[in-house]
Amino acid sequence: MADFRIRNAPSKEVTRYLSGKGIKPSFHWRDVSPREHAFAFTIAKMTKLDLLIDTHASLNKALTDGTPFKAWAKEIAPHLAKEGWWGKKEMIDPKTGETIIAQLGSPRRLKTIYWANTRSARAAGLWERAQRTKKALPYFAYRLGPSERHRPHHASKAGVILPVDDPFWDAWFPPNGWMCKCWIEQITRYRANKLGGESERPEIEMVEETNPRTGETVSIPKGVSFGWHGNPGKNRAQTLVDNLNLKLENAGAITPALPKAIIKEFWQSRAPEAYSQMSERVHLPVAYVPKWQGKLDGKTPLVVVSSDTVSVKVGKHMAVEASAFVNVQDVLEFGEAYQRKGRRDTTVFHRVDGVWWAVALQRSKDGYFYIATFFRTSSGYVQRFRDNHVLIDF
């Protein structure tokens, strides 16, 4: 068996992609969408959380240290066997209820796990780094790997040179299938011209494929394997937020105190301000309030705020500092909540350290809570609001 090796020291973008993933147990690889794979570490049929955490940590170390596949497999295989995740075993498929003979750990599966995680991390890292360096290196060139036989659709893309932000790379950014060895070279304008200049964008033929596990039908580029039809580095801000929300979901299953602590730490960091300055719009978790889920029939106790809203508040208006959003949790959890008659929009008031705060809470049509606005106010404003609105009784 060829020894897959992580060539050269990986960049911080590469290691951050894998280390930043949350943990998501799954039974079948098709149970997790490509978008989820971008922020969640999962291994089919590895349903034991502790073992998944151990394997994630092991791969992180291998990626950081440049450990080749054989050395990593030699180290991880005995641990998996000791934990009972090796060979074939009977398992109940939670989706169908059927008992199947499941293939757990094996040399071949370890090879796939190592390859998929290190290659996707490399791809995501390249994409993120390219966004920083595209002024000096404005082009991507599609390259074939050292395979003896190349997939025809992949071979037809060899030598394509297009700008880093060309939509072609949304569809065709390697790896484009299981064990695909194609790769991307980021090059200067001078080198692009020496190689013949910018290519005519290849036509991207789309085909529909239905996921038998979920029933969902998606359009994917012809020649790209299902599960690899996505660019893992795209929409990095949303990927990071999705990862944070997954951590909150897992923490909330243990005790509501944990997600509250995670959210508090998040808003006391510099991350929210950084998100507010990005062009990509994301929804940031700002509170975890189970009582609102029950009262307003929400899908989740999580309350979010748009990075656009944060940007307005901490930007030129300077109405509040980003760290002030840490107070939203106390306002929603302990404050007075009011509604207009016949309206679902809710305004909540609470005094924190002698300062009155107001939160305008809304519920989307699909049952998710978000903050429309958040501001300091006065006792006089609160009293006038009380006189014209109905107090919600919990």
C-alpha positions in Angstrom: 0.0 0.0 0.0 1.4 3.4 -1.0 2.3 5.6 2.0 0.4 8.9 1.9 2.5 11.7 3.3 1.6 15.2 4.2 4.2 17.0 2.1 5.8 20.1 3.6 4.8 21.8 6.8 1.1 22.7 6.6 0.1 26.3 6.8 -1.9 27.7 9.7 -4.9 27.8 7.4 -4.7 24.1 6.8 -4.3 23.1 10.5 -6.9 25.5 11.6 -9.5 24.0 9.3 -9.2 20.5 10.8 -8.6 21.5 14.4 -11.5 24.0 14.3 -14.1 21.3 13.4 -16.8 20.3 15.8 -17.6 16.7 16.6 -20.7 15.0 14.9 -21.3 11.3 15.3 -23.0 9.7 12.2 -23.9 6.3 11.0 -23.5 6.7 7.3 -21.3 9.2 5.4 -24.3 10.3 3.3 -26.1 11.3 6.5 -23.8 14.4 6.6 -23.9 17.0 3.8 -20.8 18.5 2.2 -21.6 21.8 4.0 -21.7 20.0 7.3 -18.4 18.2 6.6 -16.8 21.6 6.3 -17.4 22.3 10.0 -18.0 18.9 11.6 -15.6 16.0 12.0 -17.4 12.8 11.5 -16.6 9.1 10.7 -19.3 6.8 9.5 -20.4 4.3 12.1 -18.1 5.8 14.7 -20.9 6.7 17.1 -19.0 6.8 20.3 -18.3 10.4 21.1 -15.1 9.9 23.1 -13.6 7.7 20.3 -14.5 10.3 17.7 -12.8 13.0 19.8 -9.7 10.8 20.2 -9.5 10.2 16.4 -10.0 13.8 15.6 -7.1 14.7 18.0 -4.9 12.0 16.4 -5.5 13.3 12.9 -4.9 16.9 14.0 -1.5 15.9 15.4 -0.6 13.9 12.2 -1.5 16.9 10.0 0.5 19.3 12.2 3.5 17.0 12.5 3.5 15.8 8.9 3.0 12.2 10.0 2.7 9.8 7.0 -0.3 7.5 6.7 1.5 4.3 7.7 2.9 5.8 10.9 -0.5 7.3 11.8 -2.3 4.0 11.1 0.2 2.1 13.2 -0.5 4.4 16.1 -4.3 4.7 15.9 -5.2 1.1 14.9 -4.5 -0.5 18.3 -6.5 2.2 20.1 -9.5 1.6 17.8 -9.3 -2.1 18.3 -9.1 -1.8 22.1 -12.2 0.4 22.0 -14.0 -2.3 19.9 -14.1 -0.3 16.7 -12.4 -2.8 14.4 -13.4 -5.5 11.9 -17.1 -6.3 11.1 -19.8 -6.1 13.7 -23.6 -6.1 13.8 -25.1 -2.6 14.2 -28.6 -1.3 14.0 -29.1 1.4 11.4 -30.9 4.2 13.3 -32.6 5.4 10.1 -34.1 2.1 9.0 -34.0 0.1 12.2 -32.4 -2.8 10.3 -29.5 -4.8 11.7 -26.6 -4.8 9.3 -23.0 -6.2 9.2 -21.0 -3.0 9.5 -17.4 -2.5 8.5 -15.7 -0.6 11.3 -11.9 -0.1 11.4 -9.7 -1.7 8.7 -6.5 -0.7 6.9 -8.6 0.4 3.9 -10.9 2.5 6.1 -8.0 4.2 7.9 -6.5 5.0 4.5 -9.8 6.7 3.4 -10.2 8.6 6.8 -6.6 9.9 6.6 -6.8 10.9 2.9 -10.3 12.6 3.1 -9.4 14.7 6.2 -5.9 15.8 5.2 -6.9 16.5 1.6 -9.9 18.5 2.4 -7.9 20.5 5.0 -5.3 21.2 2.4 -7.9 22.4 -0.1 -9.6 24.6 2.5 -6.3 26.0 3.6 -5.3 26.8 0.0 -8.6 28.6 -0.7 -8.4 30.7 2.5 -4.8 31.6 1.8 -5.6 32.5 -1.8 -8.1 35.2 -0.5 -5.1 36.9 1.2 -2.6 36.5 -1.6 -4.7 36.9 -4.8 -3.4 40.4 -5.6 0.1 38.9 -6.1 -1.1 35.4 -7.3 -4.4 36.1 -9.1 -4.9 32.8 -10.9 -5.6 29.2 -10.2 -4.4 26.4 -12.6 -6.0 23.0 -12.5 -3.4 20.2 -12.3 -3.7 16.4 -12.6 -2.1 14.2 -9.9 0.2 11.2 -10.4 -2.5 8.6 -11.0 -1.9 6.0 -13.7 -5.5 6.6 -15.0 -7.3 9.8 -14.8 -11.1 10.2 -14.6 -12.1 11.6 -18.1 -14.0 14.7 -16.7 -11.0 15.5 -14.4 -8.5 15.1 -17.3 -10.5 17.5 -19.4 -9.9 20.2 -16.8 -6.1 19.9 -16.8 -4.4 23.2 -17.6 -7.5 25.3 -17.0 -6.3 28.8 -15.8 -8.9 31.1 -14.4 -9.0 33.9 -11.8 -9.1 32.9 -8.1 -12.6 34.2 -7.7 -14.0 32.7 -11.0 -17.2 30.8 -10.3 -15.7 27.7 -12.0 -13.8 27.0 -8.8 -17.1 26.8 -6.9 -17.8 23.6 -8.8 -14.3 22.2 -9.7 -12.0 22.6 -6.7 -10.0 19.4 -5.9 -10.4 16.9 -4.5 -13.4 16.2 -6.8 -14.0 12.6 -5.8 -12.8 9.8 -3.5 -9.0 9.4 -3.7 -8.8 12.2 -6.4 -5.2 13.4 -6.7 -5.9 16.5 -8.8 -4.6 19.7 -7.3 -4.6 23.5 -7.7 -1.6 25.7 -8.4 -1.9 29.4 -7.5 0.1 31.4 -9.9 1.1 35.0 -10.9 -0.3 36.9 -13.9 3.1 36.6 -15.5 3.2 32.8 -15.2 -0.4 32.6 -16.4 0.6 34.5 -19.6 3.6 32.3 -20.1 1.3 29.2 -19.9 -1.0 30.6 -22.6 -3.1 33.1 -20.6 -6.6 32.9 -19.1 -8.6 29.9 -20.3 -12.1 30.0 -21.7 -14.3 28.8 -18.8 -15.3 25.2 -19.4 -19.0 24.5 -19.6 -20.2 22.9 -16.3 -22.8 20.3 -17.0 -25.0 19.6 -14.0 -26.6 16.3 -13.1 -29.2 15.5 -10.4 -28.4 13.0 -7.7 -30.7 11.8 -4.9 -29.2 11.0 -1.6 -30.8 7.6 -0.6 -30.3 8.4 3.1 -32.1 11.7 3.2 -34.2 11.7 0.0 -32.7 15.1 -0.9 -32.0 15.7 -4.6 -29.1 18.0 -5.4 -27.5 19.2 -8.6 -23.8 18.4 -8.9 -21.2 18.9 -11.6 -21.0 15.9 -13.9 -17.7 14.2 -13.1 -17.6 15.3 -9.5 -18.4 12.6 -7.0 -21.4 13.0 -4.6 -20.1 14.2 -1.3 -17.2 16.1 -2.9 -19.5 18.6 -4.7 -18.4 21.6 -2.7 -15.5 23.9 -2.0 -14.6 23.3 1.7 -12.8 26.7 1.9 -15.7 28.8 0.7 -17.9 30.7 3.1 -15.3 30.3 5.9 -17.1 32.7 8.2 -20.3 30.7 8.0 -18.4 27.5 8.4 -16.8 28.8 11.7 -20.2 29.9 12.9 -21.8 26.6 12.1 -19.0 24.9 14.0 -19.7 27.1 17.0 -23.4 26.4 16.8 -22.7 22.7 16.7 -20.6 23.0 19.9 -23.5 24.9 21.6 -26.0 22.2 20.5 -23.8 19.5 22.0 -23.2 21.6 25.2 -26.9 22.3 25.6 -27.6 18.6 25.6 -25.5 18.3 28.8 -26.6 21.4 30.7 -27.9 24.9 29.7 -25.1 26.5 31.7 -22.5 25.3 29.2 -23.7 27.1 26.0 -24.3 30.2 28.1 -20.7 30.2 29.2 -19.4 29.5 25.6 -21.5 32.4 24.3 -20.2 34.7 27.0 -16.6 33.9 26.2 -17.3 34.4 22.5 -18.7 38.0 23.0 -15.8 38.9 25.3 -13.3 38.0 22.6 -12.4 39.9 19.5 -14.2 37.5 17.2 -17.6 39.2 16.9 -16.0 42.5 15.8 -14.0 40.6 13.2 -17.1 38.9 11.9 -18.9 42.3 11.7 -16.1 43.6 9.3 -16.4 40.7 6.9 -18.4 41.0 3.7 -20.0 37.6 4.3 -23.2 37.9 6.3 -23.5 35.4 9.2 -25.7 34.9 12.2 -23.8 34.9 15.5 -25.1 33.1 18.6 -25.9 35.7 21.3 -28.0 33.9 23.9 -29.3 30.5 24.9 -32.8 30.8 26.5 -34.9 27.6 26.7 -37.9 29.4 28.2 -38.3 31.3 24.9 -38.3 28.2 22.9 -41.3 26.9 24.9 -43.1 30.2 25.0 -42.9 31.1 21.4 -42.7 27.6 19.9 -39.2 28.0 18.7 -37.1 25.3 17.0 -34.1 25.9 19.3 -33.3 27.8 22.5 -30.5 29.6 20.5 -30.9 33.2 19.7 -28.7 34.8 17.0 -27.9 38.3 15.8 -26.8 39.2 12.2 -23.2 40.4 11.8 -24.8 43.3 9.8 -26.7 44.3 13.0 -23.5 44.1 15.0 -21.7 46.1 12.3 -24.2 48.9 12.5 -24.0 49.0 16.3 -20.2 48.9 16.7 -19.5 50.8 13.5 -20.0 54.5 12.7 -23.0 54.8 15.0 -20.9 53.5 17.9 -24.1 52.8 19.8 -22.5 49.9 21.8 -19.3 48.0 21.9 -19.3 44.5 20.6 -18.6 43.2 24.1 -21.9 44.7 25.3 -23.8 42.0 23.5 -22.8 39.7 26.3 -25.7 41.4 28.2 -28.3 40.0 25.8 -28.3 36.7 27.7 -29.3 38.4 31.0 -31.9 40.6 29.3 -33.7 37.7 27.7 -33.4 35.4 30.6 -34.4 37.8 33.4 -36.0 40.8 31.8 -39.6 42.1 31.3 -41.0 41.0 27.9 -43.7 43.0 26.1 -45.7 42.6 22.9 -48.3 44.7 21.0 -51.7 43.2 20.9 -51.9 40.8 17.9 -48.2 41.0 17.2 -45.5 38.4 17.7 -42.6 40.9 17.9 -41.2 41.0 21.4 -39.3 43.7 23.2 -37.5 42.8 26.4 -36.1 45.2 29.0 -33.6 44.6 31.8 -31.3 46.6 34.0 -27.7 45.4 34.1 -25.3 47.2 36.5 -27.6 50.1 36.7 -28.0 50.5 32.9 -31.3 49.7 31.1 -31.0 47.6 28.0 -33.6 46.7 25.3 -33.6 43.7 23.0 -36.0 43.4 20.1 -36.6 39.7 19.7 -38.2 38.2 16.5 -39.0 34.7 15.5 -38.6 33.7 11.8 -41.3 31.8 9.9 -39.3 28.6 10.3 -39.1 29.0 14.1 -35.6 30.5 14.7 -35.0 33.4 17.1 -33.0 36.5 16.1 -32.2 39.9 17.5 -33.5 42.8 15.3 -31.8 45.4 17.5 -30.1 45.9 20.8 -29.7 49.3 22.6 -29.2 51.2 25.8 -32.3 53.0 27.0 -33.8 54.9 29.9 -36.2 54.2 32.7 -38.6 56.8 31.2 -38.6 55.0 27.8 -39.3 51.7 29.6 -42.2 53.1 31.5 -43.8 54.6 28.4 -43.4 51.2 26.6 -45.1 49.4 29.6 -48.1 51.8 29.2 -48.7 50.8 25.6 -47.8 47.1 25.5 -48.9 43.8 27.0 -46.6 42.1 29.5 -45.8 38.5 28.6 -46.5 36.1 31.5 -44.1 33.1 31.8 
